[in-house]
Amino acid sequence: MLSAPGSRSYRVYDALRERIRSGSLEPGARLPGQLQLASDYGVALMTVRHALAALASEGLISIEHGRGMFVRFPPTVASVLIVDDEPMFRNLIAEIADMNGFGAVQAASPREALQALEFTDGIAMVLSDVRMPDIDSGIDFIRTVRRRWPGLPLAAITAYPNDLQSLHGEAECPVLIIHKPFHVTQVEEALRLAMGSRVPAQAGRTI
């Protein structure tokens, strides 16, 4: 199991994952050997092995005995659209998405979010606040997304679940609701449910 953020194994994992995501390590590229990586990052061999195991478990690399280790990262990354008029929450959720291997697209208003859905490729899920700044704006946005993109997973993030009362019993009502304040693991669980099992389980903390 990968150690917590801040540990040596996590730093090696994060550095290699960022090189893969940025394209400096392209799909099909062969990684240096474990001894070379340990020397490059100034860590023990076991630390490198833990980091590589985590990358392999996420499908980012393949470890082929007798041949080496190769990048398996796809050319495009599934992204999460984060809609919230509070920059602090947008940035926090974007950080969680990034930590779990997803891209993040941020929008400060429903209008910006709809433009992102129209013109941005790769958006695979929407995480939306409700009061932006008023309830009606958030509800109208959720209705629009659920009607125009019915197959796109959407989770509402709100400190006031009753704000969704007007949607109860309707097809537009979000299936996933995350209560503020939330734990990191709650956002990760929503990502896991909506986007598959690529999200690794980690210890949660309250935000």
Backbone as JSON Lines, residues from 0, in Angstrom:
{"i":0,"aa":"M","n":[0.84,-1.2,0.0],"ca":[0.0,0.0,0.0],"c":[0.87,1.25,0.0]}
{"i":1,"aa":"L","n":[0.5,2.25,-0.78],"ca":[1.28,3.47,-0.85],"c":[1.19,4.24,0.45]}
{"i":2,"aa":"S","n":[2.32,4.8,0.88],"ca":[2.35,5.59,2.11],"c":[1.62,6.91,1.9]}
{"i":3,"aa":"A","n":[1.39,7.61,3.01],"ca":[0.64,8.86,2.97],"c":[1.42,9.96,2.26]}
{"i":4,"aa":"P","n":[0.72,11.0,1.75],"ca":[1.41,12.13,1.15],"c":[2.47,12.7,2.09]}
{"i":5,"aa":"G","n":[3.63,13.05,1.54],"ca":[4.72,13.55,2.36],"c":[5.78,12.5,2.61]}
{"i":6,"aa":"S","n":[5.43,11.22,2.49],"ca":[6.41,10.16,2.67],"c":[7.3,10.07,1.45]}
{"i":7,"aa":"R","n":[8.43,9.37,1.58],"ca":[9.36,9.26,0.46],"c":[8.75,8.47,-0.7]}
{"i":8,"aa":"S","n":[8.06,7.38,-0.38],"ca":[7.47,6.59,-1.46],"c":[6.41,7.38,-2.2]}
{"i":9,"aa":"Y","n":[5.63,8.2,-1.47],"ca":[4.6,9.0,-2.14],"c":[5.25,10.06,-3.03]}
{"i":10,"aa":"R","n":[6.36,10.65,-2.57],"ca":[7.03,11.67,-3.38],"c":[7.57,11.08,-4.69]}
{"i":11,"aa":"V","n":[8.13,9.87,-4.62],"ca":[8.6,9.22,-5.83],"c":[7.43,8.9,-6.75]}
{"i":12,"aa":"Y","n":[6.35,8.36,-6.17],"ca":[5.14,8.05,-6.94],"c":[4.59,9.31,-7.61]}
{"i":13,"aa":"D","n":[4.5,10.4,-6.85],"ca":[3.92,11.64,-7.38],"c":[4.79,12.22,-8.49]}
{"i":14,"aa":"A","n":[6.12,12.15,-8.32],"ca":[7.03,12.69,-9.33],"c":[6.92,11.89,-10.64]}
{"i":15,"aa":"L","n":[6.88,10.57,-10.53],"ca":[6.77,9.75,-11.73],"c":[5.41,9.92,-12.4]}
{"i":16,"aa":"R","n":[4.36,9.98,-11.59],"ca":[3.02,10.17,-12.16],"c":[2.92,11.49,-12.89]}
{"i":17,"aa":"E","n":[3.53,12.55,-12.34],"ca":[3.48,13.85,-12.99],"c":[4.25,13.82,-14.31]}
{"i":18,"aa":"R","n":[5.36,13.1,-14.36],"ca":[6.11,12.98,-15.62],"c":[5.27,12.23,-16.68]}
{"i":19,"aa":"I","n":[4.51,11.24,-16.22],"ca":[3.65,10.5,-17.15],"c":[2.52,11.4,-17.65]}
{"i":20,"aa":"R","n":[1.89,12.11,-16.71],"ca":[0.76,12.95,-17.08],"c":[1.17,14.12,-17.96]}
{"i":21,"aa":"S","n":[2.36,14.66,-17.75],"ca":[2.82,15.81,-18.53],"c":[3.28,15.42,-19.92]}
{"i":22,"aa":"G","n":[3.52,14.1,-20.12],"ca":[3.95,13.65,-21.43],"c":[5.45,13.49,-21.56]}
{"i":23,"aa":"S","n":[6.23,13.86,-20.51],"ca":[7.68,13.68,-20.61],"c":[8.04,12.19,-20.61]}
{"i":24,"aa":"L","n":[7.15,11.36,-20.04],"ca":[7.25,9.91,-20.18],"c":[6.04,9.47,-21.0]}
{"i":25,"aa":"E","n":[6.23,9.19,-22.27],"ca":[5.12,8.9,-23.17],"c":[4.66,7.45,-23.05]}
{"i":26,"aa":"P","n":[3.42,7.17,-23.46],"ca":[2.95,5.78,-23.47],"c":[3.89,4.89,-24.28]}
{"i":27,"aa":"G","n":[4.25,3.77,-23.7],"ca":[5.17,2.86,-24.34],"c":[6.62,3.07,-23.94]}
{"i":28,"aa":"A","n":[6.91,4.22,-23.3],"ca":[8.28,4.5,-22.89],"c":[8.71,3.52,-21.79]}
{"i":29,"aa":"R","n":[9.98,3.14,-21.85],"ca":[10.52,2.24,-20.85],"c":[11.1,3.04,-19.7]}
{"i":30,"aa":"L","n":[10.73,2.69,-18.47],"ca":[11.24,3.38,-17.3],"c":[12.65,2.89,-16.98]}
{"i":31,"aa":"P","n":[13.46,3.75,-16.33],"ca":[14.75,3.26,-15.83],"c":[14.54,2.13,-14.84]}
{"i":32,"aa":"G","n":[15.58,1.34,-14.61],"ca":[15.49,0.25,-13.67],"c":[15.29,0.74,-12.25]}
{"i":33,"aa":"Q","n":[14.88,-0.16,-11.37],"ca":[14.6,0.22,-9.99],"c":[15.84,0.78,-9.29]}
{"i":34,"aa":"L","n":[17.0,0.18,-9.52],"ca":[18.23,0.69,-8.89],"c":[18.54,2.1,-9.38]}
{"i":35,"aa":"Q","n":[18.33,2.34,-10.68],"ca":[18.57,3.67,-11.23],"c":[17.61,4.69,-10.64]}
{"i":36,"aa":"L","n":[16.33,4.32,-10.53],"ca":[15.34,5.23,-9.94],"c":[15.68,5.54,-8.48]}
{"i":37,"aa":"A","n":[16.11,4.53,-7.75],"ca":[16.48,4.75,-6.35],"c":[17.64,5.74,-6.25]}
{"i":38,"aa":"S","n":[18.6,5.62,-7.18],"ca":[19.72,6.55,-7.2],"c":[19.27,7.94,-7.61]}
{"i":39,"aa":"D","n":[18.41,8.01,-8.63],"ca":[17.95,9.31,-9.14],"c":[17.2,10.1,-8.06]}
{"i":40,"aa":"Y","n":[16.38,9.4,-7.27],"ca":[15.55,10.08,-6.28],"c":[16.15,10.05,-4.88]}
{"i":41,"aa":"G","n":[17.29,9.4,-4.74],"ca":[17.97,9.39,-3.45],"c":[17.21,8.67,-2.36]}
{"i":42,"aa":"V","n":[16.58,7.54,-2.72],"ca":[15.79,6.79,-1.75],"c":[16.19,5.32,-1.78]}
{"i":43,"aa":"A","n":[15.67,4.57,-0.84],"ca":[15.95,3.14,-0.78],"c":[15.2,2.39,-1.88]}
{"i":44,"aa":"L","n":[15.72,1.22,-2.22],"ca":[15.12,0.4,-3.27],"c":[13.67,0.04,-2.92]}
{"i":45,"aa":"M","n":[13.4,-0.29,-1.65],"ca":[12.04,-0.66,-1.24],"c":[11.08,0.51,-1.42]}
{"i":46,"aa":"T","n":[11.56,1.72,-1.2],"ca":[10.73,2.92,-1.42],"c":[10.3,3.02,-2.88]}
{"i":47,"aa":"V","n":[11.23,2.78,-3.78],"ca":[10.91,2.8,-5.21],"c":[9.91,1.71,-5.55]}
{"i":48,"aa":"R","n":[10.09,0.53,-4.98],"ca":[9.17,-0.57,-5.27],"c":[7.76,-0.25,-4.83]}
{"i":49,"aa":"H","n":[7.59,0.39,-3.68],"ca":[6.26,0.78,-3.22],"c":[5.62,1.77,-4.2]}
{"i":50,"aa":"A","n":[6.4,2.75,-4.66],"ca":[5.89,3.75,-5.6],"c":[5.5,3.11,-6.92]}
{"i":51,"aa":"L","n":[6.33,2.21,-7.42],"ca":[6.03,1.54,-8.69],"c":[4.81,0.64,-8.57]}
{"i":52,"aa":"A","n":[4.65,-0.02,-7.44],"ca":[3.48,-0.87,-7.23],"c":[2.2,-0.04,-7.27]}
{"i":53,"aa":"A","n":[2.25,1.16,-6.7],"ca":[1.07,2.04,-6.72],"c":[0.75,2.48,-8.14]}
{"i":54,"aa":"L","n":[1.77,2.84,-8.91],"ca":[1.56,3.24,-10.31],"c":[1.0,2.09,-11.13]}
{"i":55,"aa":"A","n":[1.5,0.88,-10.87],"ca":[1.01,-0.28,-11.6],"c":[-0.43,-0.59,-11.24]}
{"i":56,"aa":"S","n":[-0.8,-0.41,-9.95],"ca":[-2.17,-0.7,-9.52],"c":[-3.18,0.24,-10.15]}
{"i":57,"aa":"E","n":[-2.73,1.45,-10.52],"ca":[-3.6,2.42,-11.18],"c":[-3.59,2.26,-12.69]}
{"i":58,"aa":"G","n":[-2.8,1.32,-13.19],"ca":[-2.75,1.11,-14.63],"c":[-1.89,2.09,-15.38]}
{"i":59,"aa":"L","n":[-1.05,2.84,-14.66],"ca":[-0.21,3.84,-15.31],"c":[1.05,3.22,-15.91]}
{"i":60,"aa":"I","n":[1.53,2.12,-15.31],"ca":[2.7,1.43,-15.85],"c":[2.44,-0.07,-15.83]}
{"i":61,"aa":"S","n":[3.2,-0.79,-16.64],"ca":[3.17,-2.25,-16.58],"c":[4.57,-2.72,-16.19]}
{"i":62,"aa":"I","n":[4.61,-3.71,-15.33],"ca":[5.88,-4.3,-14.89],"c":[5.97,-5.68,-15.52]}
{"i":63,"aa":"E","n":[6.86,-5.81,-16.49],"ca":[7.0,-7.05,-17.25],"c":[8.32,-7.71,-16.87]}
{"i":64,"aa":"H","n":[8.24,-8.8,-16.12],"ca":[9.43,-9.46,-15.63],"c":[10.28,-9.94,-16.81]}
{"i":65,"aa":"G","n":[11.56,-9.59,-16.74],"ca":[12.49,-9.97,-17.79],"c":[12.6,-8.95,-18.9]}
{"i":66,"aa":"R","n":[11.66,-8.0,-18.94],"ca":[11.67,-6.97,-19.99],"c":[11.84,-5.57,-19.43]}
{"i":67,"aa":"G","n":[11.19,-5.28,-18.32],"ca":[11.29,-3.96,-17.74],"c":[9.94,-3.38,-17.38]}
{"i":68,"aa":"M","n":[9.9,-2.07,-17.2],"ca":[8.68,-1.36,-16.8],"c":[8.34,-0.33,-17.88]}
{"i":69,"aa":"F","n":[7.08,-0.27,-18.26],"ca":[6.67,0.55,-19.39],"c":[5.45,1.41,-19.03]}
{"i":70,"aa":"V","n":[5.41,2.62,-19.6],"ca":[4.3,3.54,-19.35],"c":[3.07,3.04,-20.09]}
{"i":71,"aa":"R","n":[1.93,3.03,-19.39],"ca":[0.68,2.6,-20.0],"c":[-0.37,3.71,-19.96]}
{"i":72,"aa":"F","n":[0.05,4.91,-19.62],"ca":[-0.9,6.0,-19.45],"c":[-1.58,6.34,-20.77]}
{"i":73,"aa":"P","n":[-2.91,6.45,-20.8],"ca":[-3.61,6.79,-22.04],"c":[-3.33,8.22,-22.47]}
{"i":74,"aa":"P","n":[-3.54,8.56,-23.73],"ca":[-3.22,9.89,-24.21],"c":[-4.13,10.99,-23.67]}
{"i":75,"aa":"T","n":[-5.3,10.64,-23.17],"ca":[-6.18,11.64,-22.6],"c":[-6.55,11.26,-21.17]}
{"i":76,"aa":"V","n":[-6.85,12.26,-20.36],"ca":[-7.17,12.04,-18.95],"c":[-8.61,12.44,-18.68]}
{"i":77,"aa":"A","n":[-9.35,11.58,-18.0],"ca":[-10.7,11.95,-17.6],"c":[-10.64,13.12,-16.63]}
{"i":78,"aa":"S","n":[-11.51,14.1,-16.83],"ca":[-11.49,15.3,-16.0],"c":[-12.79,15.46,-15.23]}
{"i":79,"aa":"V","n":[-12.67,16.13,-14.09],"ca":[-13.82,16.47,-13.25],"c":[-14.08,17.97,-13.4]}
{"i":80,"aa":"L","n":[-15.33,18.33,-13.67],"ca":[-15.71,19.74,-13.72],"c":[-16.17,20.15,-12.33]}
{"i":81,"aa":"I","n":[-15.49,21.12,-11.74],"ca":[-15.79,21.57,-10.38],"c":[-16.43,22.95,-10.47]}
{"i":82,"aa":"V","n":[-17.67,23.05,-10.01],"ca":[-18.43,24.29,-10.13],"c":[-18.74,24.83,-8.74]}
{"i":83,"aa":"D","n":[-18.15,25.96,-8.39],"ca":[-18.36,26.55,-7.07],"c":[-17.91,28.0,-7.14]}
{"i":84,"aa":"D","n":[-18.7,28.91,-6.56],"ca":[-18.31,30.31,-6.6],"c":[-17.3,30.67,-5.52]}
{"i":85,"aa":"E","n":[-16.91,29.7,-4.7],"ca":[-15.89,29.91,-3.68],"c":[-14.57,29.29,-4.14]}
{"i":86,"aa":"P","n":[-13.56,30.11,-4.42],"ca":[-12.29,29.58,-4.92],"c":[-11.66,28.54,-4.0]}
{"i":87,"aa":"M","n":[-11.8,28.71,-2.69],"ca":[-11.18,27.79,-1.75],"c":[-11.68,26.36,-1.96]}
{"i":88,"aa":"F","n":[-12.99,26.2,-2.09],"ca":[-13.55,24.87,-2.28],"c":[-13.19,24.31,-3.66]}
{"i":89,"aa":"R","n":[-13.21,25.16,-4.68],"ca":[-12.81,24.69,-6.01],"c":[-11.39,24.14,-5.99]}
{"i":90,"aa":"N","n":[-10.49,24.88,-5.37],"ca":[-9.09,24.47,-5.34],"c":[-8.89,23.19,-4.53]}
{"i":91,"aa":"L","n":[-9.62,23.06,-3.42],"ca":[-9.49,21.87,-2.59],"c":[-9.96,20.62,-3.34]}
{"i":92,"aa":"I","n":[-11.1,20.74,-4.0],"ca":[-11.63,19.59,-4.74],"c":[-10.73,19.27,-5.93]}
{"i":93,"aa":"A","n":[-10.2,20.31,-6.58],"ca":[-9.29,20.08,-7.69],"c":[-8.05,19.33,-7.22]}
{"i":94,"aa":"E","n":[-7.58,19.66,-6.02],"ca":[-6.42,18.97,-5.47],"c":[-6.72,17.5,-5.22]}
{"i":95,"aa":"I","n":[-7.92,17.21,-4.7],"ca":[-8.31,15.82,-4.47],"c":[-8.37,15.06,-5.79]}
{"i":96,"aa":"A","n":[-8.98,15.68,-6.8],"ca":[-9.06,15.03,-8.12],"c":[-7.68,14.74,-8.66]}
{"i":97,"aa":"D","n":[-6.79,15.74,-8.55],"ca":[-5.43,15.56,-9.06],"c":[-4.7,14.46,-8.32]}
{"i":98,"aa":"M","n":[-4.85,14.41,-6.99],"ca":[-4.18,13.39,-6.19],"c":[-4.61,11.99,-6.59]}
{"i":99,"aa":"N","n":[-5.81,11.89,-7.14],"ca":[-6.35,10.58,-7.5],"c":[-6.27,10.29,-8.99]}
{"i":100,"aa":"G","n":[-5.49,11.08,-9.72],"ca":[-5.2,10.76,-11.11],"c":[-6.15,11.33,-12.13]}
{"i":101,"aa":"F","n":[-6.98,12.3,-11.75],"ca":[-7.92,12.9,-12.68],"c":[-7.54,14.35,-12.96]}
{"i":102,"aa":"G","n":[-7.91,14.83,-14.15],"ca":[-7.77,16.23,-14.43],"c":[-8.87,17.01,-13.74]}
{"i":103,"aa":"A","n":[-8.7,18.32,-13.64],"ca":[-9.71,19.17,-13.0],"c":[-9.94,20.41,-13.85]}
{"i":104,"aa":"V","n":[-11.22,20.68,-14.12],"ca":[-11.63,21.89,-14.82],"c":[-12.47,22.69,-13.84]}
{"i":105,"aa":"Q","n":[-12.1,23.96,-13.6],"ca":[-12.81,24.75,-12.6],"c":[-13.69,25.8,-13.26]}
{"i":106,"aa":"A","n":[-14.86,26.02,-12.64],"ca":[-15.79,27.05,-13.11],"c":[-16.35,27.78,-11.9]}
{"i":107,"aa":"A","n":[-16.37,29.11,-11.97],"ca":[-16.82,29.92,-10.84],"c":[-18.31,30.23,-10.89]}
{"i":108,"aa":"S","n":[-18.99,29.81,-11.96],"ca":[-20.41,30.1,-12.1],"c":[-21.04,29.06,-13.01]}
{"i":109,"aa":"P","n":[-22.37,28.92,-12.97],"ca":[-23.04,28.01,-13.9],"c":[-22.76,28.36,-15.36]}
{"i":110,"aa":"R","n":[-22.67,29.65,-15.68],"ca":[-22.4,30.05,-17.07],"c":[-21.04,29.53,-17.53]}
{"i":111,"aa":"E","n":[-20.02,29.72,-16.69],"ca":[-18.69,29.21,-17.03],"c":[-18.71,27.69,-17.16]}
{"i":112,"aa":"A","n":[-19.46,27.04,-16.29],"ca":[-19.52,25.57,-16.3],"c":[-20.16,25.06,-17.58]}
{"i":113,"aa":"L","n":[-21.24,25.7,-18.03],"ca":[-21.89,25.26,-19.26],"c":[-20.98,25.47,-20.47]}
{"i":114,"aa":"Q","n":[-20.22,26.55,-20.46],"ca":[-19.25,26.77,-21.54],"c":[-18.19,25.68,-21.54]}
{"i":115,"aa":"A","n":[-17.75,25.29,-20.34],"ca":[-16.75,24.23,-20.24],"c":[-17.29,22.91,-20.78]}
{"i":116,"aa":"L","n":[-18.54,22.61,-20.47],"ca":[-19.15,21.38,-20.96],"c":[-19.29,21.4,-22.48]}
{"i":117,"aa":"E","n":[-19.53,22.55,-23.03],"ca":[-19.71,22.67,-24.47],"c":[-18.39,22.52,-25.22]}
{"i":118,"aa":"F","n":[-17.3,23.06,-24.66],"ca":[-16.08,23.21,-25.45],"c":[-14.87,22.46,-24.9]}
{"i":119,"aa":"T","n":[-15.01,21.74,-23.8],"ca":[-13.87,21.03,-23.22],"c":[-14.06,19.53,-23.37]}
{"i":120,"aa":"D","n":[-13.09,18.87,-23.99],"ca":[-13.14,17.43,-24.15],"c":[-12.69,16.74,-22.86]}
{"i":121,"aa":"G","n":[-13.21,15.55,-22.61],"ca":[-12.7,14.73,-21.53],"c":[-13.39,14.9,-20.19]}
{"i":122,"aa":"I","n":[-14.41,15.77,-20.09],"ca":[-15.11,15.92,-18.81],"c":[-15.98,14.69,-18.59]}
{"i":123,"aa":"A","n":[-15.71,13.99,-17.5],"ca":[-16.4,12.72,-17.24],"c":[-17.29,12.78,-16.01]}
{"i":124,"aa":"M","n":[-17.26,13.91,-15.28],"ca":[-18.1,14.04,-14.08],"c":[-18.2,15.5,-13.7]}
{"i":125,"aa":"V","n":[-19.32,15.87,-13.07],"ca":[-19.52,17.23,-12.57],"c":[-19.7,17.18,-11.06]}
{"i":126,"aa":"L","n":[-18.96,18.03,-10.35],"ca":[-19.14,18.23,-8.91],"c":[-19.58,19.68,-8.74]}
{"i":127,"aa":"S","n":[-20.82,19.88,-8.3],"ca":[-21.38,21.23,-8.31],"c":[-21.92,21.66,-6.96]}
{"i":128,"aa":"D","n":[-21.59,22.89,-6.58],"ca":[-22.24,23.54,-5.45],"c":[-23.67,23.88,-5.86]}
{"i":129,"aa":"V","n":[-24.51,24.24,-4.89],"ca":[-25.9,24.6,-5.19],"c":[-26.11,26.11,-5.1]}
{"i":130,"aa":"R","n":[-25.64,26.74,-4.03],"ca":[-25.82,28.18,-3.86],"c":[-24.68,28.92,-4.56]}
{"i":131,"aa":"M","n":[-24.97,29.47,-5.77],"ca":[-23.93,30.13,-6.57],"c":[-24.39,31.47,-7.15]}
{"i":132,"aa":"P","n":[-24.62,32.53,-6.41],"ca":[-24.67,32.54,-4.94],"c":[-26.06,32.17,-4.4]}
{"i":133,"aa":"D","n":[-27.08,32.19,-5.28],"ca":[-28.43,31.87,-4.81],"c":[-28.8,30.44,-5.21]}
{"i":134,"aa":"I","n":[-29.82,29.89,-4.58],"ca":[-30.22,28.51,-4.81],"c":[-30.7,28.29,-6.24]}
{"i":135,"aa":"D","n":[-31.5,29.24,-6.75],"ca":[-32.09,29.06,-8.08],"c":[-31.02,28.85,-9.15]}
{"i":136,"aa":"S","n":[-29.92,29.58,-9.05],"ca":[-28.86,29.44,-10.05],"c":[-28.3,28.03,-10.06]}
{"i":137,"aa":"G","n":[-28.06,27.49,-8.86],"ca":[-27.53,26.13,-8.77],"c":[-28.52,25.08,-9.24]}
{"i":138,"aa":"I","n":[-29.78,25.25,-8.87],"ca":[-30.8,24.28,-9.27],"c":[-30.99,24.3,-10.79]}
{"i":139,"aa":"D","n":[-31.03,25.5,-11.37],"ca":[-31.18,25.61,-12.83],"c":[-30.01,24.95,-13.55]}
{"i":140,"aa":"F","n":[-28.81,25.12,-13.0],"ca":[-27.63,24.51,-13.61],"c":[-27.73,22.99,-13.56]}
{"i":141,"aa":"I","n":[-28.11,22.45,-12.4],"ca":[-28.23,21.0,-12.26],"c":[-29.28,20.46,-13.22]}
{"i":142,"aa":"R","n":[-30.42,21.14,-13.3],"ca":[-31.47,20.71,-14.24],"c":[-30.94,20.68,-15.67]}
{"i":143,"aa":"T","n":[-30.23,21.73,-16.04],"ca":[-29.73,21.84,-17.42],"c":[-28.75,20.71,-17.74]}
{"i":144,"aa":"V","n":[-27.83,20.45,-16.82],"ca":[-26.84,19.4,-17.05],"c":[-27.52,18.04,-17.15]}
{"i":145,"aa":"R","n":[-28.45,17.77,-16.24],"ca":[-29.1,16.46,-16.22],"c":[-29.95,16.23,-17.47]}
{"i":146,"aa":"R","n":[-30.47,17.31,-18.04],"ca":[-31.31,17.17,-19.24],"c":[-30.47,17.11,-20.51]}
{"i":147,"aa":"R","n":[-29.44,17.96,-20.6],"ca":[-28.64,18.03,-21.84],"c":[-27.58,16.94,-21.91]}
{"i":148,"aa":"W","n":[-27.08,16.51,-20.76],"ca":[-26.07,15.46,-20.72],"c":[-26.52,14.37,-19.73]}
{"i":149,"aa":"P","n":[-27.59,13.66,-20.05],"ca":[-28.19,12.72,-19.08],"c":[-27.26,11.59,-18.66]}
{"i":150,"aa":"G","n":[-26.26,11.27,-19.46],"ca":[-25.34,10.2,-19.09],"c":[-24.14,10.66,-18.3]}
{"i":151,"aa":"L","n":[-24.03,11.96,-18.04],"ca":[-22.88,12.51,-17.33],"c":[-23.12,12.49,-15.82]}
{"i":152,"aa":"P","n":[-22.3,11.78,-15.05],"ca":[-22.5,11.75,-13.59],"c":[-22.36,13.14,-12.99]}
{"i":153,"aa":"L","n":[-23.25,13.45,-12.04],"ca":[-23.23,14.74,-11.37],"c":[-23.43,14.53,-9.88]}
{"i":154,"aa":"A","n":[-22.59,15.16,-9.08],"ca":[-22.74,15.13,-7.62],"c":[-22.92,16.56,-7.13]}
{"i":155,"aa":"A","n":[-23.91,16.76,-6.27],"ca":[-24.13,18.07,-5.66],"c":[-23.36,18.14,-4.35]}
{"i":156,"aa":"I","n":[-22.67,19.25,-4.14],"ca":[-21.92,19.47,-2.9],"c":[-22.56,20.65,-2.2]}
{"i":157,"aa":"T","n":[-23.12,20.43,-1.02],"ca":[-23.87,21.5,-0.37],"c":[-23.9,21.33,1.14]}
{"i":158,"aa":"A","n":[-23.94,22.45,1.83],"ca":[-24.13,22.44,3.28],"c":[-25.6,22.43,3.64]}
{"i":159,"aa":"Y","n":[-26.46,22.57,2.63],"ca":[-27.91,22.68,2.87],"c":[-28.66,21.7,1.95]}
{"i":160,"aa":"P","n":[-28.72,20.43,2.31],"ca":[-29.37,19.42,1.46],"c":[-30.81,19.75,1.1]}
{"i":161,"aa":"N","n":[-31.49,20.51,1.98],"ca":[-32.89,20.88,1.67],"c":[-33.0,21.79,0.46]}
{"i":162,"aa":"D","n":[-31.87,22.39,0.05],"ca":[-31.9,23.22,-1.16],"c":[-32.3,22.41,-2.38]}
{"i":163,"aa":"L","n":[-32.13,21.09,-2.33],"ca":[-32.45,20.22,-3.46],"c":[-33.89,19.73,-3.43]}
{"i":164,"aa":"Q","n":[-34.67,20.23,-2.48],"ca":[-36.03,19.72,-2.28],"c":[-36.88,19.83,-3.53]}
{"i":165,"aa":"S","n":[-36.69,20.89,-4.3],"ca":[-37.52,21.08,-5.5],"c":[-37.23,20.04,-6.58]}
{"i":166,"aa":"L","n":[-36.1,19.33,-6.44],"ca":[-35.74,18.3,-7.41],"c":[-36.15,16.9,-6.97]}
{"i":167,"aa":"H","n":[-36.56,16.77,-5.72],"ca":[-36.9,15.44,-5.22],"c":[-38.02,14.81,-6.05]}
{"i":168,"aa":"G","n":[-37.84,13.56,-6.4],"ca":[-38.85,12.85,-7.18],"c":[-38.77,13.09,-8.66]}
{"i":169,"aa":"E","n":[-37.79,13.89,-9.1],"ca":[-37.64,14.18,-10.52],"c":[-36.38,13.52,-11.06]}
{"i":170,"aa":"A","n":[-36.33,13.33,-12.35],"ca":[-35.17,12.69,-12.98],"c":[-33.92,13.55,-12.84]}
{"i":171,"aa":"E","n":[-34.12,14.86,-12.66],"ca":[-32.97,15.76,-12.58],"c":[-32.31,15.75,-11.19]}
{"i":172,"aa":"C","n":[-32.9,15.09,-10.23],"ca":[-32.35,15.1,-8.86],"c":[-31.03,14.32,-8.84]}
{"i":173,"aa":"P","n":[-29.95,14.92,-8.33],"ca":[-28.66,14.22,-8.28],"c":[-28.74,12.96,-7.41]}
{"i":174,"aa":"V","n":[-28.13,11.89,-7.88],"ca":[-28.07,10.66,-7.11],"c":[-27.03,10.79,-6.01]}
{"i":175,"aa":"L","n":[-25.94,11.5,-6.31],"ca":[-24.85,11.67,-5.35],"c":[-24.92,13.06,-4.72]}
{"i":176,"aa":"I","n":[-24.9,13.09,-3.4],"ca":[-24.9,14.36,-2.66],"c":[-23.79,14.3,-1.62]}
{"i":177,"aa":"I","n":[-22.9,15.28,-1.65],"ca":[-21.79,15.37,-0.69],"c":[-22.05,16.56,0.22]}
{"i":178,"aa":"H","n":[-22.07,16.31,1.52],"ca":[-22.39,17.36,2.48],"c":[-21.13,18.15,2.86]}
{"i":179,"aa":"K","n":[-21.25,19.45,2.9],"ca":[-20.19,20.3,3.45],"c":[-20.43,20.47,4.96]}
{"i":180,"aa":"P","n":[-19.35,20.45,5.78],"ca":[-17.95,20.15,5.42],"c":[-17.8,18.67,5.1]}
{"i":181,"aa":"F","n":[-16.85,18.35,4.22],"ca":[-16.73,16.97,3.78],"c":[-15.35,16.42,4.1]}
{"i":182,"aa":"H","n":[-15.27,15.09,4.05],"ca":[-13.99,14.41,4.17],"c":[-13.45,14.13,2.76]}
{"i":183,"aa":"V","n":[-12.14,14.07,2.66],"ca":[-11.52,13.72,1.38],"c":[-12.07,12.41,0.87]}
{"i":184,"aa":"T","n":[-12.25,11.44,1.77],"ca":[-12.73,10.12,1.34],"c":[-14.13,10.18,0.75]}
{"i":185,"aa":"Q","n":[-14.95,11.16,1.15],"ca":[-16.3,11.27,0.59],"c":[-16.22,11.69,-0.88]}
{"i":186,"aa":"V","n":[-15.34,12.62,-1.19],"ca":[-15.16,13.04,-2.57],"c":[-14.57,11.89,-3.38]}
{"i":187,"aa":"E","n":[-13.6,11.19,-2.8],"ca":[-12.99,10.06,-3.49],"c":[-14.01,8.95,-3.76]}
{"i":188,"aa":"E","n":[-14.9,8.74,-2.81],"ca":[-15.93,7.71,-3.02],"c":[-16.86,8.1,-4.16]}
{"i":189,"aa":"A","n":[-17.21,9.39,-4.24],"ca":[-18.05,9.85,-5.35],"c":[-17.33,9.65,-6.67]}
{"i":190,"aa":"L","n":[-16.03,9.96,-6.7],"ca":[-15.25,9.73,-7.92],"c":[-15.22,8.25,-8.26]}
{"i":191,"aa":"R","n":[-15.05,7.42,-7.26],"ca":[-14.98,5.97,-7.48],"c":[-16.31,5.45,-8.03]}
{"i":192,"aa":"L","n":[-17.41,5.89,-7.47],"ca":[-18.72,5.42,-7.92],"c":[-19.02,5.89,-9.34]}
{"i":193,"aa":"A","n":[-18.65,7.12,-9.64],"ca":[-19.03,7.69,-10.93],"c":[-18.05,7.37,-12.05]}
{"i":194,"aa":"M","n":[-16.76,7.19,-11.7],"ca":[-15.74,7.1,-12.73],"c":[-14.95,5.81,-12.69]}
{"i":195,"aa":"G","n":[-15.33,4.88,-11.84],"ca":[-14.64,3.59,-11.83],"c":[-13.74,3.43,-10.64]}
{"i":196,"aa":"S","n":[-13.02,2.32,-10.61],"ca":[-12.23,1.93,-9.44],"c":[-10.78,2.39,-9.51]}
{"i":197,"aa":"R","n":[-10.47,3.41,-10.34],"ca":[-9.1,3.88,-10.44],"c":[-8.68,4.69,-9.23]}
{"i":198,"aa":"V","n":[-9.66,5.1,-8.38],"ca":[-9.32,5.94,-7.24],"c":[-8.82,5.07,-6.1]}
{"i":199,"aa":"P","n":[-7.55,5.22,-5.66],"ca":[-7.05,4.4,-4.56],"c":[-7.59,4.86,-3.23]}
{"i":200,"aa":"A","n":[-7.9,3.92,-2.34],"ca":[-8.38,4.26,-1.0],"c":[-7.26,4.9,-0.21]}
{"i":201,"aa":"Q","n":[-7.57,6.01,0.5],"ca":[-6.59,6.69,1.32],"c":[-7.27,7.1,2.62]}
{"i":202,"aa":"A","n":[-6.45,7.38,3.65],"ca":[-6.99,7.86,4.92],"c":[-7.6,9.23,4.71]}
{"i":203,"aa":"G","n":[-8.77,9.47,5.27],"ca":[-9.47,10.73,5.05],"c":[-9.11,11.8,6.05]}
{"i":204,"aa":"R","n":[-9.41,13.04,5.69],"ca":[-9.26,14.16,6.59],"c":[-10.42,15.1,6.31]}
{"i":205,"aa":"T","n":[-10.84,15.87,7.3],"ca":[-11.97,16.78,7.12],"c":[-11.52,18.05,6.47]}
{"i":206,"aa":"I","n":[-12.32,18.53,5.51],"ca":[-12.08,19.82,4.88],"c":[-13.23,20.75,5.21]}
